[in-house]
Amino acid sequence: MQLVGVGGVGGVELEVHSMGVGQPVVLAQTALTADELAPLAAHLVARGGYRAIVYHRRGYALSSPVEGPGSVARDAADCRDLIAALGLDRVHVVGYSYSGAVGLQLAVDDAEHVHSLTLVEPPPLQVPAAAEFRAANDRLLEVRRARGPLAALEDFLVMVVGPHWRSEVERCVPGAVQQMQNDVTTFFDTDLPALLSWRFDAQDARRVDCPVLYIGGQDSGPWFAQVRDLLLAWFPTAEDVVLTGADHSLTLTHAPQMADALVDFLDRHPIAAGDEAS
């Protein structure tokens, strides 16, 4: 994967990796795990015909540190500025978990550049169980305040992945555990507050004017089952893929199957020749 140094992206430095040749697919980094979408990018490129662009948001890896409160809208603006800095016009966008919110916001704020939108289990903020989700995050933030970010990280990943999260994460993305520990304050002090303050509803969803694909895991639990129901209600023409045996860690555990679903979708919604570059 080629490191592309991009300066002057909205006044910040973003670490950007590019691989493959073909239609551009921007994979927006989710929260906490900087390289969680790298396996999906590799499998996508192996199918041929696509250029995967994976970047690190502010506060992660080699990108500029965060200044001021976090904001989903600001993250979407950074993605917009990155697309422009790379000389791209129309792109396919993939967002997972936190960056699913970023993708939705980008598709509203910068619709002319988002050719298609793939959403992989965005946060359950607008569903019937939203109060439970917010309460769980409030508890994590309280642990962060009382016992520190590493203790909160342990609690969070045991809840989401399980007690053997370290070996599971390292097996899929070597070096990820240390990178998470390096970036953990961004997750708790910037991303979670940004997510909990983000507002997006059916009226906003009506402004999304591109093909939409939803990918989820069969075993991701009731919160994300409700997310799937909501997104299919918001986007009646959206395509829907549920992976058997997958949970919310599906980008790590089911990257090949995700790539198959993504390529099938993208192949049917190609960017017209000449529309990739601005």
ZATOR-224053 format. One line per 3 residues: number of its first residue (from 1); for each residue x, y, z of N, C-alpha, C. Coordinates in nm, 3 decimals, m for minus. Each point is the difference from the previous one (the first is absolute). Layout:
<nodes>
NUM	X Y Z X Y Z X Y Z ~ ...
</nodes>
This chain:
<nodes>
1	0.085 m0.119 0.000 m0.085 0.119 0.000 0.088 0.124 0.000 ~ m0.020 0.087 m0.095 0.083 0.118 m0.016 m0.043 0.111 0.093 ~ 0.096 0.057 0.073 m0.027 0.117 0.083 0.002 0.123 m0.088
4	m0.108 0.077 0.003 m0.011 0.123 m0.076 m0.001 0.116 0.098 ~ 0.104 0.081 0.002 0.003 0.114 0.090 m0.085 0.113 m0.056 ~ m0.102 0.041 0.072 m0.089 0.105 m0.047 0.003 0.113 0.101
7	0.047 0.116 m0.040 0.001 0.116 0.088 m0.110 0.096 m0.036 ~ m0.030 0.090 0.091 m0.098 0.103 m0.027 m0.140 m0.049 m0.019 ~ m0.037 m0.110 0.063 m0.137 m0.050 m0.007 m0.080 0.068 0.109
10	m0.066 0.108 m0.036 m0.073 0.076 0.101 0.090 0.054 0.108 ~ 0.127 0.025 m0.034 0.093 0.053 0.098 0.062 m0.104 0.090 ~ m0.024 m0.128 m0.026 0.058 m0.107 0.082 0.073 m0.099 m0.091
13	0.083 m0.082 0.062 0.067 m0.109 m0.071 m0.076 m0.129 0.028 ~ m0.038 m0.070 m0.105 m0.066 m0.129 0.013 0.088 m0.108 m0.062 ~ 0.019 m0.107 0.073 0.075 m0.115 m0.053 m0.091 m0.078 m0.094
16	0.043 m0.014 m0.124 m0.083 m0.063 m0.102 0.076 m0.115 m0.065 ~ m0.067 m0.113 m0.015 0.058 m0.116 m0.068 m0.086 m0.031 m0.122 ~ 0.065 m0.031 m0.110 m0.071 m0.030 m0.124 0.055 m0.129 m0.058
19	m0.089 m0.082 m0.053 0.044 m0.124 m0.063 m0.097 m0.034 m0.112 ~ 0.052 m0.065 m0.103 m0.084 m0.040 m0.111 m0.019 0.109 m0.104 ~ m0.060 m0.040 m0.111 m0.027 0.091 m0.111 m0.144 m0.021 m0.044
22	m0.070 0.111 m0.023 m0.137 m0.010 m0.046 m0.088 0.105 0.065 ~ m0.128 m0.030 0.009 m0.094 0.095 0.058 0.036 0.023 0.147 ~ 0.000 0.127 0.044 0.043 0.030 0.137 m0.105 m0.034 0.104
25	0.044 m0.071 0.103 m0.085 m0.036 0.113 0.067 0.056 0.126 ~ m0.065 0.096 0.064 0.053 0.061 0.122 m0.058 m0.074 0.119 ~ 0.088 m0.061 0.080 m0.042 m0.071 0.120 0.034 0.089 0.119
28	m0.103 0.059 0.059 0.019 0.095 0.110 0.030 m0.075 0.128 ~ 0.106 0.040 0.066 0.042 m0.070 0.122 m0.108 0.008 0.108 ~ m0.026 m0.112 0.062 m0.093 m0.003 0.112 0.070 0.050 0.126
31	m0.066 m0.014 0.114 0.059 0.045 0.126 0.088 m0.111 0.059 ~ 0.103 0.040 0.070 0.087 m0.082 0.082 0.106 m0.077 m0.079 ~ m0.041 m0.084 m0.095 0.096 m0.086 m0.070 0.037 0.064 m0.132
34	0.118 0.060 m0.007 0.037 0.081 m0.116 m0.001 m0.079 m0.130 ~ 0.042 m0.126 0.004 0.014 m0.079 m0.123 m0.104 m0.111 m0.011 ~ m0.114 0.017 0.064 m0.099 m0.107 0.000 m0.054 m0.031 m0.139
37	0.000 0.099 m0.089 m0.052 m0.022 m0.134 0.108 m0.043 m0.099 ~ 0.124 m0.015 0.046 0.108 m0.042 m0.090 m0.024 m0.139 m0.059 ~ m0.047 m0.100 0.078 m0.026 m0.131 m0.061 m0.107 0.008 m0.110
40	m0.107 0.077 0.024 m0.103 0.015 m0.103 0.058 0.065 m0.124 ~ 0.084 0.104 0.019 0.062 0.067 m0.114 0.084 m0.097 m0.082 ~ 0.077 m0.084 0.068 0.085 m0.096 m0.071 m0.082 m0.099 m0.081
43	m0.107 m0.051 0.060 m0.085 m0.095 m0.072 m0.073 0.068 m0.115 ~ m0.040 0.125 0.019 m0.067 0.074 m0.107 0.093 0.015 m0.121 ~ 0.123 0.042 0.025 0.096 0.021 m0.108 0.033 m0.131 m0.070
46	0.005 m0.109 0.076 0.032 m0.130 m0.059 m0.104 m0.044 m0.103 ~ m0.122 0.051 0.012 m0.104 m0.033 m0.098 0.023 0.070 m0.133 ~ 0.076 0.110 0.001 0.032 0.072 m0.123 m0.100 0.108 m0.033
49	0.051 0.108 m0.061 m0.087 0.105 m0.050 m0.027 0.114 0.096 ~ 0.060 m0.006 0.120 m0.028 0.103 0.099 0.128 0.049 0.067 ~ 0.001 0.129 0.029 0.107 0.062 0.077 m0.054 0.027 0.140
52	0.059 m0.061 0.099 m0.044 0.018 0.139 0.083 0.111 0.064 ~ m0.069 0.096 0.058 0.064 0.113 0.069 m0.042 m0.007 0.146 ~ 0.096 m0.029 0.086 m0.025 m0.012 0.144 0.076 0.112 0.069
55	m0.071 0.079 0.079 0.068 0.112 0.067 m0.028 m0.004 0.149 ~ 0.088 0.064 0.075 m0.016 0.009 0.145 m0.054 0.138 0.035 ~ m0.103 0.000 0.081 m0.061 0.126 0.042 0.092 0.073 0.099
58	m0.035 0.124 0.030 0.077 0.077 0.097 0.012 m0.076 0.132 ~ 0.119 0.006 0.057 0.023 m0.064 0.129 0.041 m0.144 m0.008 ~ 0.015 m0.053 m0.122 0.036 m0.141 m0.017 0.129 m0.015 m0.079
61	0.085 m0.094 0.046 0.123 m0.036 m0.071 0.081 0.125 m0.032 ~ 0.034 0.022 m0.128 0.087 0.111 m0.038 m0.076 0.127 m0.038 ~ m0.132 m0.003 0.009 m0.078 0.120 m0.033 0.014 0.104 0.110
64	m0.037 0.123 m0.033 0.010 0.110 0.096 m0.082 m0.029 0.125 ~ 0.044 0.050 0.115 m0.080 m0.017 0.122 m0.130 0.080 m0.008 ~ m0.092 m0.038 0.084 m0.129 0.069 0.007 0.018 0.130 0.076
67	m0.063 0.104 m0.051 m0.007 0.127 0.072 m0.146 0.037 0.017 ~ m0.042 0.023 0.124 m0.139 0.034 0.027 m0.088 m0.123 0.008 ~ m0.129 0.020 0.025 m0.093 m0.112 0.014 m0.012 m0.079 m0.130
70	m0.032 m0.127 0.015 m0.023 m0.083 m0.118 m0.130 0.034 m0.067 ~ m0.012 m0.038 m0.127 m0.119 0.031 m0.078 m0.010 m0.095 m0.118 ~ m0.114 m0.067 m0.014 m0.023 m0.084 m0.117 0.001 0.085 m0.126
73	m0.061 0.119 0.007 m0.002 0.088 m0.117 0.141 0.041 m0.040 ~ 0.087 0.025 0.099 0.138 0.036 m0.033 0.073 m0.118 m0.064 ~ m0.024 m0.121 0.050 0.061 m0.117 m0.062 m0.048 m0.016 m0.144
76	m0.128 0.027 m0.024 m0.052 m0.007 m0.137 0.065 0.106 m0.088 ~ 0.021 0.120 0.056 0.067 0.106 m0.076 0.144 m0.036 m0.032 ~ 0.068 m0.066 0.095 0.136 m0.046 m0.027 0.002 m0.100 m0.116
79	m0.098 m0.089 m0.003 m0.008 m0.098 m0.109 m0.026 0.070 m0.132 ~ m0.089 0.098 0.001 m0.026 0.079 m0.121 0.127 0.068 m0.049 ~ 0.074 0.063 0.093 0.123 0.069 m0.038 0.106 m0.097 m0.051
82	0.003 m0.120 0.057 0.094 m0.102 m0.046 m0.032 m0.041 m0.144 ~ m0.127 m0.022 m0.029 m0.041 m0.036 m0.136 0.047 0.107 m0.099 ~ m0.019 0.126 0.038 0.044 0.110 m0.087 0.152 0.003 m0.014
85	0.071 m0.021 0.112 0.147 0.006 m0.002 0.059 m0.110 m0.087 ~ m0.069 m0.112 m0.010 0.047 m0.110 m0.083 m0.039 0.018 m0.147 ~ m0.069 0.109 m0.031 m0.039 0.027 m0.137 m0.112 m0.088 m0.050
88	m0.084 m0.048 0.092 m0.111 m0.088 m0.036 m0.129 0.079 m0.009 ~ m0.088 m0.045 m0.087 m0.130 0.065 m0.014 m0.107 m0.083 0.068 ~ m0.030 m0.116 m0.058 m0.101 m0.088 0.059 0.069 m0.125 0.055
91	m0.045 m0.044 0.117 0.061 m0.115 0.066 m0.108 m0.087 0.063 ~ 0.031 m0.125 0.019 m0.079 m0.089 0.084 0.048 0.020 0.144 ~ m0.091 0.005 0.096 0.035 0.022 0.140 m0.047 m0.119 0.083
94	0.088 m0.047 0.089 m0.032 m0.109 0.092 0.020 0.052 0.142 ~ m0.102 m0.015 0.084 0.010 0.038 0.141 m0.043 m0.113 0.089 ~ 0.076 m0.022 0.106 m0.026 m0.111 0.093 m0.010 0.054 0.142
97	m0.106 m0.038 0.071 m0.021 0.041 0.138 0.006 0.152 0.009 ~ 0.096 0.058 0.075 0.008 0.146 0.010 0.005 0.065 m0.137 ~ 0.080 m0.054 m0.091 0.013 0.066 m0.129 m0.121 m0.023 m0.090
100	m0.093 m0.087 0.043 m0.129 m0.004 m0.066 m0.074 0.132 0.017 ~ 0.012 0.058 0.120 m0.056 0.132 0.024 0.069 0.104 m0.088 ~ 0.133 m0.011 m0.011 0.075 0.092 m0.086 m0.046 m0.012 m0.145
103	m0.019 m0.123 m0.046 m0.045 m0.022 m0.137 m0.137 0.059 m0.026 ~ m0.092 m0.019 0.093 m0.133 0.058 m0.014 0.008 0.152 m0.007 ~ 0.077 0.059 0.090 0.012 0.146 0.001 0.064 0.050 m0.129
106	0.101 m0.071 m0.048 0.067 0.039 m0.125 m0.097 m0.008 m0.118 ~ m0.083 m0.103 m0.004 m0.094 m0.016 m0.110 m0.104 0.111 m0.003 ~ m0.025 0.063 0.114 m0.090 0.115 0.006 0.075 0.128 m0.034
109	0.115 0.020 0.062 0.073 0.127 m0.012 0.076 0.012 m0.131 ~ 0.032 m0.110 m0.064 0.085 0.003 m0.121 m0.053 m0.101 m0.101 ~ m0.130 0.008 m0.025 m0.067 m0.101 m0.081 0.058 m0.013 m0.140
112	0.051 0.110 m0.056 0.047 m0.005 m0.138 0.125 m0.087 m0.018 ~ 0.070 m0.029 0.110 0.121 m0.081 m0.009 m0.020 m0.145 0.044 ~ m0.112 m0.030 0.064 m0.025 m0.136 0.051 m0.084 m0.076 m0.103
115	0.066 m0.089 m0.073 m0.069 m0.074 m0.105 m0.082 m0.115 0.057 ~ 0.053 m0.065 0.103 m0.074 m0.105 0.070 0.044 0.000 0.145 ~ m0.086 m0.055 0.085 0.027 m0.001 0.145 m0.025 m0.140 0.053
118	0.103 m0.059 0.059 m0.013 m0.130 0.067 0.011 0.023 0.150 ~ m0.102 m0.045 0.072 m0.008 0.018 0.144 0.011 m0.136 0.068 ~ 0.100 m0.013 0.085 0.022 m0.124 0.074 m0.031 0.026 0.147
121	m0.120 m0.038 0.041 m0.043 0.012 0.139 0.034 0.135 0.064 ~ m0.061 0.108 m0.050 0.019 0.130 0.066 m0.051 m0.003 0.144 ~ 0.035 0.100 0.080 m0.038 0.000 0.142 m0.151 0.004 0.020
124	m0.050 m0.069 0.104 m0.144 m0.005 0.027 m0.049 0.122 0.078 ~ 0.006 0.115 m0.063 m0.035 0.125 0.068 m0.143 0.044 m0.022 ~ m0.065 m0.051 m0.104 m0.135 0.046 m0.033 m0.103 m0.112 0.008
127	0.034 m0.108 0.068 m0.085 m0.119 0.005 m0.069 m0.009 0.136 ~ m0.099 m0.090 0.017 m0.066 m0.012 0.130 0.095 m0.026 0.116 ~ 0.112 m0.069 m0.026 0.096 m0.031 0.107 0.105 0.108 0.018
130	m0.020 0.117 m0.059 0.101 0.106 0.007 0.034 0.038 0.144 ~ m0.101 0.002 0.088 0.027 0.037 0.139 0.094 m0.100 0.066 ~ m0.014 m0.129 m0.032 0.091 m0.101 0.054 0.142 0.023 m0.052
133	0.011 0.029 m0.129 0.132 0.025 m0.060 0.066 0.122 0.063 ~ m0.076 0.106 0.017 0.056 0.121 0.061 0.042 m0.027 0.145 ~ m0.082 m0.076 0.072 0.034 m0.030 0.139 0.128 m0.083 0.008
136	0.017 m0.095 m0.093 0.122 m0.081 m0.001 0.123 0.087 m0.027 ~ m0.014 0.096 m0.090 0.112 0.090 m0.027 0.026 0.095 0.116 ~ m0.105 0.044 0.066 0.019 0.084 0.119 0.076 m0.076 0.108
139	m0.030 m0.130 0.014 0.073 m0.081 0.099 0.148 m0.011 m0.038 ~ 0.028 m0.018 m0.128 0.140 m0.007 m0.044 0.073 0.131 0.027 ~ m0.068 0.111 m0.024 0.063 0.130 0.025 0.023 0.021 0.149
142	m0.088 m0.054 0.083 0.021 0.009 0.144 0.121 m0.084 0.043 ~ 0.014 m0.120 m0.059 0.118 m0.082 0.027 0.126 0.074 m0.044 ~ m0.007 0.066 m0.115 0.116 0.074 m0.048 0.039 0.110 0.099
145	m0.100 0.069 0.055 0.029 0.107 0.095 0.052 m0.055 0.133 ~ m0.056 m0.114 0.043 0.035 m0.052 0.132 0.127 m0.085 m0.001 ~ 0.021 m0.079 m0.105 0.109 m0.098 0.001 0.099 0.018 m0.115
148	m0.029 0.093 m0.090 0.092 0.027 m0.109 m0.042 m0.064 m0.130 ~ 0.058 0.045 m0.113 m0.044 m0.048 m0.131 0.032 m0.147 m0.027 ~ 0.110 m0.052 0.053 0.033 m0.140 m0.028 m0.098 m0.095 0.068
151	m0.045 0.035 0.120 m0.101 m0.082 0.067 m0.132 0.004 m0.076 ~ m0.036 0.118 m0.049 m0.122 0.012 m0.079 0.011 m0.076 m0.131 ~ 0.120 0.001 m0.059 0.023 m0.076 m0.123 m0.023 m0.148 0.023
154	0.052 m0.051 0.110 m0.019 m0.142 0.033 m0.148 m0.032 0.014 ~ m0.072 0.081 0.075 m0.143 m0.025 0.019 m0.075 0.002 m0.133 ~ 0.034 0.097 m0.084 m0.070 0.016 m0.128 0.022 m0.120 m0.091
157	0.124 m0.043 m0.014 0.029 m0.106 m0.096 m0.042 m0.137 0.051 ~ m0.001 m0.020 0.130 m0.058 m0.123 0.054 m0.149 m0.005 m0.032 ~ m0.067 0.115 0.009 m0.143 0.007 m0.029 m0.027 m0.024 m0.149
160	0.081 0.058 m0.088 m0.028 m0.003 m0.143 0.056 m0.126 m0.067 ~ 0.124 m0.039 0.036 0.068 m0.111 m0.067 0.001 m0.126 0.086 ~ 0.024 0.017 0.131 0.009 m0.114 0.090 0.130 0.003 0.078
163	0.016 m0.092 0.096 0.117 0.004 0.089 0.132 m0.023 m0.071 ~ m0.003 m0.060 m0.119 0.123 m0.028 m0.074 0.021 0.102 m0.112 ~ m0.044 0.121 0.023 0.004 0.101 m0.106 0.141 0.026 m0.051
166	0.099 m0.006 0.087 0.137 0.030 m0.044 0.047 m0.097 m0.108 ~ m0.015 m0.129 0.025 0.046 m0.099 m0.098 m0.083 0.007 m0.127 ~ m0.129 0.028 0.013 m0.087 0.009 m0.118 0.041 0.118 m0.087
169	0.022 0.114 0.062 0.037 0.120 m0.075 0.138 m0.016 m0.062 ~ 0.097 m0.051 0.077 0.136 m0.016 m0.052 0.006 m0.101 m0.114 ~ m0.083 m0.102 0.007 m0.001 m0.099 m0.107 m0.040 0.063 m0.133
172	m0.094 0.093 0.006 m0.051 0.062 m0.123 0.080 0.122 m0.043 ~ 0.046 0.079 0.098 0.075 0.123 m0.030 0.120 0.006 0.094 ~ 0.113 m0.058 m0.038 0.118 0.003 0.087 0.039 0.143 0.037
175	0.029 0.018 0.129 0.038 0.132 0.049 m0.116 0.086 0.044 ~ m0.123 m0.049 m0.020 m0.117 0.083 0.028 m0.019 0.027 0.149 ~ 0.036 m0.096 0.086 m0.021 0.021 0.144 0.084 0.117 0.049
178	0.127 0.004 m0.038 0.085 0.112 0.041 m0.051 0.131 m0.059 ~ m0.046 m0.003 m0.125 m0.051 0.123 m0.062 m0.125 0.049 0.072 ~ m0.086 m0.093 0.040 m0.119 0.039 0.076 0.039 0.065 0.132
181	0.097 m0.056 0.067 0.045 0.058 0.127 0.058 0.139 m0.023 ~ 0.068 0.020 m0.113 0.055 0.133 m0.031 m0.111 0.102 m0.025 ~ m0.108 m0.044 m0.063 m0.105 0.091 m0.046 m0.121 0.005 0.093
184	0.006 m0.070 0.112 m0.120 m0.022 0.080 m0.063 0.129 0.052 ~ 0.081 0.101 0.030 m0.059 0.124 0.051 m0.085 0.069 m0.107 ~ 0.039 m0.012 m0.127 m0.083 0.056 m0.107 m0.137 m0.066 m0.001
187	m0.001 m0.131 0.019 m0.127 m0.073 m0.002 m0.093 0.048 0.112 ~ 0.052 0.004 0.122 m0.087 0.033 0.113 m0.025 0.149 0.016 ~ 0.099 0.083 m0.030 m0.013 0.143 0.027 m0.053 0.079 m0.119
190	0.007 m0.060 m0.120 m0.044 0.072 m0.120 m0.113 m0.072 m0.072 ~ 0.022 m0.128 m0.035 m0.096 m0.070 m0.084 m0.133 m0.028 0.070 ~ 0.006 m0.054 0.121 m0.126 m0.032 0.068 m0.083 0.124 0.027
193	0.056 0.109 0.054 m0.082 0.121 0.016 m0.053 0.052 m0.133 ~ 0.080 m0.008 m0.106 m0.046 0.045 m0.131 m0.119 m0.083 m0.047 ~ 0.010 m0.131 0.018 m0.106 m0.089 m0.044 m0.129 0.026 0.078
196	0.013 0.015 0.131 m0.119 0.018 0.083 m0.068 0.134 m0.023 ~ 0.071 0.096 m0.057 m0.060 0.131 m0.028 m0.047 0.013 m0.145 ~ 0.026 m0.102 m0.082 m0.036 0.005 m0.142 m0.151 m0.017 m0.016
199	m0.057 0.078 m0.089 m0.143 m0.007 m0.027 m0.022 m0.029 m0.148 ~ m0.080 m0.102 m0.027 m0.031 m0.040 m0.138 m0.133 m0.073 0.005 ~ m0.093 0.038 m0.087 m0.133 m0.060 0.006 m0.052 m0.029 m0.140
202	m0.126 m0.039 m0.008 m0.059 m0.039 m0.128 0.000 0.115 m0.100 ~ m0.016 0.122 0.049 0.004 0.115 m0.090 0.138 0.015 m0.063 ~ 0.105 m0.020 0.079 0.135 0.002 m0.055 0.020 m0.114 m0.099
205	m0.051 m0.118 0.035 0.018 m0.116 m0.086 m0.061 0.022 m0.138 ~ m0.109 0.076 m0.007 m0.063 0.026 m0.130 0.090 0.080 m0.093 ~ 0.103 0.061 0.053 0.093 0.078 m0.082 0.114 m0.085 m0.057
208	0.006 m0.125 0.040 0.101 m0.092 m0.055 m0.049 m0.048 m0.136 ~ 0.074 0.035 m0.104 m0.045 m0.024 m0.137 0.102 m0.085 m0.075 ~ 0.025 m0.118 0.051 0.094 m0.092 m0.067 m0.040 m0.142 0.037
211	0.047 m0.099 m0.074 m0.026 m0.139 0.038 0.060 m0.030 0.137 ~ m0.074 m0.078 0.079 0.042 m0.033 0.136 0.003 m0.152 0.017 ~ 0.106 m0.048 0.062 0.011 m0.141 0.039 0.016 m0.008 0.150
214	m0.078 m0.087 0.063 0.018 m0.029 0.143 0.062 m0.139 0.014 ~ 0.106 m0.009 0.082 0.061 m0.129 0.033 m0.001 m0.015 0.152 ~ m0.050 m0.112 0.047 m0.003 m0.026 0.144 0.030 m0.145 0.030
217	0.012 m0.029 0.130 0.026 m0.135 0.045 m0.125 m0.063 0.059 ~ m0.021 m0.126 m0.029 m0.117 m0.071 0.052 m0.001 m0.005 0.152 ~ 0.119 m0.001 0.062 0.011 m0.017 0.144 0.040 0.129 0.072
220	m0.029 0.115 m0.061 0.043 0.127 0.059 m0.089 0.050 0.113 ~ m0.111 m0.068 0.024 m0.084 0.035 0.113 m0.113 0.096 m0.034 ~ m0.090 0.023 0.096 m0.121 0.077 m0.028 0.024 0.146 m0.036
223	0.104 0.064 0.056 0.024 0.140 m0.035 0.020 0.015 m0.151 ~ 0.085 m0.084 m0.056 0.032 0.015 m0.142 m0.108 m0.061 m0.089 ~ m0.079 m0.092 0.052 m0.118 m0.044 m0.074 m0.096 0.118 m0.018
226	m0.012 0.082 0.105 m0.084 0.119 m0.010 0.059 0.103 m0.096 ~ 0.132 0.011 m0.002 0.065 0.090 m0.096 m0.034 m0.043 m0.142 ~ 0.010 m0.129 m0.026 m0.033 m0.051 m0.134 m0.143 0.035 m0.037
229	m0.093 m0.025 0.090 m0.141 0.031 m0.028 m0.018 0.149 m0.030 ~ 0.066 0.084 0.078 m0.014 0.145 m0.019 0.056 0.043 m0.136 ~ 0.118 m0.048 m0.034 0.061 0.042 m0.126 m0.081 m0.049 m0.120
232	m0.055 m0.118 0.008 m0.082 m0.049 m0.111 m0.131 0.077 m0.009 ~ m0.047 0.056 0.112 m0.117 0.087 m0.004 0.036 0.137 m0.057 ~ 0.115 0.052 0.040 0.046 0.129 m0.054 0.030 m0.007 m0.149
235	0.060 m0.113 m0.042 0.044 m0.015 m0.138 m0.068 m0.124 m0.060 ~ m0.125 0.015 m0.046 m0.077 m0.117 m0.046 0.064 m0.075 m0.117 ~ 0.083 0.069 m0.078 0.065 m0.068 m0.113 0.139 m0.052 0.035
238	0.039 0.011 0.126 0.133 m0.047 0.040 0.013 m0.150 m0.019 ~ 0.120 m0.043 m0.032 0.030 m0.142 m0.005 0.045 m0.046 0.138 ~ m0.023 m0.127 0.029 0.012 m0.049 0.138 0.073 m0.133 0.001
241	0.111 m0.005 0.075 0.077 m0.124 0.012 0.022 m0.027 0.148 ~ m0.041 m0.118 0.046 0.023 m0.043 0.137 0.088 m0.125 m0.005 ~ 0.116 0.008 0.066 0.098 m0.107 m0.007 m0.023 m0.103 0.111
244	m0.015 m0.124 m0.037 m0.022 m0.108 0.095 0.123 m0.019 0.089 ~ m0.024 m0.013 0.130 0.108 m0.025 0.094 0.083 0.120 0.036 ~ m0.038 0.118 m0.048 0.078 0.121 0.028 m0.068 0.083 0.108
247	0.084 0.070 0.080 m0.052 0.096 0.096 0.059 0.136 m0.032 ~ 0.001 0.093 0.098 0.043 0.136 m0.030 0.150 0.008 m0.032 ~ 0.073 m0.107 0.019 0.141 m0.005 m0.039 0.017 m0.049 m0.143
250	m0.104 0.008 m0.079 0.001 m0.062 m0.134 0.109 0.052 m0.092 ~ 0.045 0.124 0.018 0.108 0.048 m0.087 0.130 m0.075 0.025 ~ 0.016 m0.054 0.119 0.118 m0.081 0.032 m0.021 m0.147 m0.034
253	m0.118 m0.052 0.031 m0.022 m0.144 m0.011 m0.054 m0.044 m0.135 ~ m0.063 0.090 m0.075 m0.066 m0.037 m0.125 0.037 0.095 m0.114 ~ 0.125 0.045 m0.003 0.041 0.094 m0.105 m0.017 m0.057 m0.141
256	0.033 m0.127 m0.028 m0.020 m0.051 m0.137 m0.147 0.003 m0.043 ~ m0.090 m0.041 0.091 m0.142 0.001 m0.034 m0.051 0.143 m0.019 ~ 0.050 0.092 0.082 m0.038 0.140 m0.018 0.047 0.052 m0.135
259	0.122 m0.034 m0.038 0.052 0.045 m0.129 m0.084 m0.055 m0.115 ~ m0.042 m0.126 0.011 m0.086 m0.057 m0.104 m0.129 0.081 m0.014 ~ m0.063 0.029 0.113 m0.125 0.076 m0.003 0.022 0.141 m0.054
262	0.110 0.061 0.041 0.029 0.136 m0.043 0.027 0.006 m0.150 ~ 0.081 m0.091 m0.051 0.031 m0.001 m0.143 m0.126 m0.026 m0.082 ~ m0.084 m0.092 0.046 m0.125 m0.027 m0.071 m0.084 0.127 m0.011
265	m0.007 0.077 0.107 m0.075 0.126 0.002 0.066 0.105 m0.090 ~ 0.130 0.019 0.016 0.069 0.104 m0.076 0.000 m0.030 m0.149 ~ 0.013 m0.127 m0.036 m0.002 m0.036 m0.142 m0.131 0.040 m0.067
268	m0.107 0.000 0.077 m0.131 0.037 m0.056 m0.029 0.150 0.009 ~ 0.091 0.073 0.064 m0.018 0.146 0.010 0.133 0.069 m0.035 ~ 0.049 m0.020 m0.121 0.131 0.054 m0.036 m0.002 0.151 m0.016
271	0.114 0.060 0.026 0.019 0.142 m0.029 0.026 0.013 m0.149 ~ m0.068 0.093 m0.065 0.016 0.017 m0.144 0.144 0.037 m0.034 ~ 0.047 m0.048 m0.111 0.137 0.029 m0.044 0.022 0.151 m0.005
274	0.110 0.043 0.059 0.033 0.142 0.001 m0.051 0.075 0.120 ~ m0.087 m0.064 0.083 m0.058 0.069 0.116 0.081 m0.022 0.127 ~ 0.106 m0.083 m0.004 0.075 m0.026 0.122 0.091 0.117 0.036
277	0.061 0.063 m0.100 0.094 0.110 0.025 m0.067 0.134 m0.023 ~ 0.038 0.096 0.083 m0.057 0.134 m0.015 0.087 0.082 m0.094
</nodes>
